[in-house]
């Protein structure tokens, strides 16, 4: 169909050049044996459908958010990322150690490869199984808990207990937790301890009470960063974002994180790549922007979402495979055996 072919050609040319596309330019690039007048009529029809608009300062046309949506959904041809680039991504991620480092590396990689902003929601620590714990007495009634998780992440947490614990008591509590709960998620451990206390008696009850007090703080949800953002400064030189007020609103949204994180978490419910264009994000600072996301998972369990934020005039055929491949490699890297897909 000529109108679809012209729409695809116009949007591809606009993404590449960044200038409104006129009928004569389109006639040279579309490869159709039709006159400029015919092309102008088709463009007028596409404009009436809300897929194109004509800036007042130019005789050419540019795609609207709706036009980009049609382009992405039905006109775009996306090829997998070349093997060489996949290998490069894999090598970069393998060099990182620990979940937080891996997620940070993934955010920086997608930013560097797309020249836009990389965003990644950080897996909640409660999603990883607990492997081992040790308690070290500090001054007064403070105790340091050293937790090792199944993804090899190590965290030190300071506990303010209700009384002073001697080293022997701390060792018994640690031995009990390591013997009975290794390999289970933190929330499950806390719930199980409460149930065990109700059913226990005598000496075991005292041990469980001590364990519950220490575990309540040691295994509580951590206040870690919930989203990592990389490459905000790359937007400063983007042609479509020359308005300083728009940039300031964008940077403030990145600093707040909450709204973007909620959007990322919403996308985790559906598999594969998802694309939000302009107002589809529901966030005013992202008007005229697009968000391309993909969830990353381990053993079929979604841990978080990785994405790229950039102007709607982005090379989707480039950004989509980068996001998809990086999400798959990040999920694989978070497997205990670090096996690649």
Secondary structure in CASP SS format (residue, H / E / C, confidence):
PFRMAT SS
TARGET T0000
AUTHOR 0000-0000-0000
METHOD secondary structure of the structure
MODEL  1
X C 1.00
X H 1.00
X H 1.00
X H 1.00
X H 1.00
X H 1.00
X H 1.00
X H 1.00
X H 1.00
X H 1.00
X H 1.00
X H 1.00
X H 1.00
X H 1.00
X H 1.00
X H 1.00
X H 1.00
X C 1.00
X C 1.00
X C 1.00
X E 1.00
X C 1.00
X H 1.00
X H 1.00
X H 1.00
X H 1.00
X H 1.00
X H 1.00
X H 1.00
X H 1.00
X C 1.00
X C 1.00
X C 1.00
X C 1.00
X C 1.00
X H 1.00
X H 1.00
X H 1.00
X H 1.00
X H 1.00
X H 1.00
X H 1.00
X H 1.00
X H 1.00
X H 1.00
X H 1.00
X H 1.00
X H 1.00
X C 1.00
X C 1.00
X C 1.00
X E 1.00
X E 1.00
X C 1.00
X C 1.00
X C 1.00
X C 1.00
X C 1.00
X C 1.00
X C 1.00
X E 1.00
X E 1.00
X E 1.00
X C 1.00
X H 1.00
X H 1.00
X H 1.00
X H 1.00
X H 1.00
X H 1.00
X H 1.00
X H 1.00
X H 1.00
X H 1.00
X H 1.00
X C 1.00
X C 1.00
X C 1.00
X C 1.00
X C 1.00
X C 1.00
X C 1.00
X H 1.00
X H 1.00
X H 1.00
X H 1.00
X H 1.00
X H 1.00
X H 1.00
X H 1.00
X H 1.00
X H 1.00
X H 1.00
X H 1.00
X C 1.00
X C 1.00
X C 1.00
X C 1.00
X H 1.00
X H 1.00
X H 1.00
X H 1.00
X H 1.00
X H 1.00
X H 1.00
X H 1.00
X H 1.00
X H 1.00
X H 1.00
X H 1.00
X H 1.00
X H 1.00
X H 1.00
X H 1.00
X C 1.00
X C 1.00
X E 1.00
X E 1.00
X E 1.00
X E 1.00
X E 1.00
X C 1.00
X C 1.00
X C 1.00
X H 1.00
X H 1.00
X H 1.00
X C 1.00
X E 1.00
X E 1.00
X E 1.00
X E 1.00
X E 1.00
X E 1.00
X E 1.00
X E 1.00
X E 1.00
X C 1.00
X C 1.00
X C 1.00
X C 1.00
X E 1.00
X E 1.00
X E 1.00
X E 1.00
X E 1.00
X E 1.00
X E 1.00
X E 1.00
X C 1.00
X C 1.00
X C 1.00
X C 1.00
X E 1.00
X E 1.00
X E 1.00
X E 1.00
X E 1.00
X E 1.00
X E 1.00
X C 1.00
X C 1.00
X C 1.00
X C 1.00
X C 1.00
X C 1.00
X H 1.00
X H 1.00
X H 1.00
X H 1.00
X H 1.00
X H 1.00
X H 1.00
X H 1.00
X H 1.00
X H 1.00
X H 1.00
X H 1.00
X H 1.00
X H 1.00
X H 1.00
X C 1.00
X C 1.00
X C 1.00
X E 1.00
X H 1.00
X H 1.00
X H 1.00
X H 1.00
X H 1.00
X H 1.00
X H 1.00
X H 1.00
X H 1.00
X H 1.00
X H 1.00
X H 1.00
X H 1.00
X H 1.00
X C 1.00
X C 1.00
X H 1.00
X H 1.00
X H 1.00
X H 1.00
X H 1.00
X H 1.00
X H 1.00
X H 1.00
X H 1.00
X H 1.00
X H 1.00
X H 1.00
X H 1.00
X H 1.00
X H 1.00
X H 1.00
X H 1.00
X C 1.00
X C 1.00
X C 1.00
X C 1.00
X C 1.00
X C 1.00
X C 1.00
X C 1.00
X E 1.00
X E 1.00
X E 1.00
X E 1.00
X C 1.00
X H 1.00
X H 1.00
X H 1.00
X H 1.00
X H 1.00
X H 1.00
X C 1.00
X H 1.00
X H 1.00
X H 1.00
X C 1.00
X C 1.00
X H 1.00
X H 1.00
X H 1.00
X H 1.00
X H 1.00
X H 1.00
X H 1.00
X H 1.00
X H 1.00
X H 1.00
X H 1.00
X H 1.00
X H 1.00
X C 1.00
X H 1.00
X H 1.00
X H 1.00
X H 1.00
X H 1.00
X H 1.00
X H 1.00
X H 1.00
X H 1.00
X H 1.00
X C 1.00
X C 1.00
X C 1.00
X C 1.00
X C 1.00
X C 1.00
X E 1.00
X E 1.00
X E 1.00
X E 1.00
X H 1.00
X H 1.00
X H 1.00
X H 1.00
X C 1.00
X C 1.00
X H 1.00
X H 1.00
X H 1.00
X C 1.00
X C 1.00
X E 1.00
X E 1.00
X E 1.00
X E 1.00
X E 1.00
X E 1.00
X E 1.00
X E 1.00
X E 1.00
X E 1.00
X C 1.00
X C 1.00
X E 1.00
X E 1.00
X E 1.00
X E 1.00
X E 1.00
X E 1.00
X E 1.00
X E 1.00
X E 1.00
X E 1.00
X E 1.00
X C 1.00
X C 1.00
X C 1.00
X C 1.00
X H 1.00
X H 1.00
X H 1.00
X H 1.00
X H 1.00
X H 1.00
X H 1.00
X H 1.00
X H 1.00
X H 1.00
X H 1.00
X H 1.00
X H 1.00
X H 1.00
X H 1.00
X H 1.00
X H 1.00
X H 1.00
X C 1.00
X C 1.00
X C 1.00
X C 1.00
X C 1.00
X C 1.00
X C 1.00
X C 1.00
END
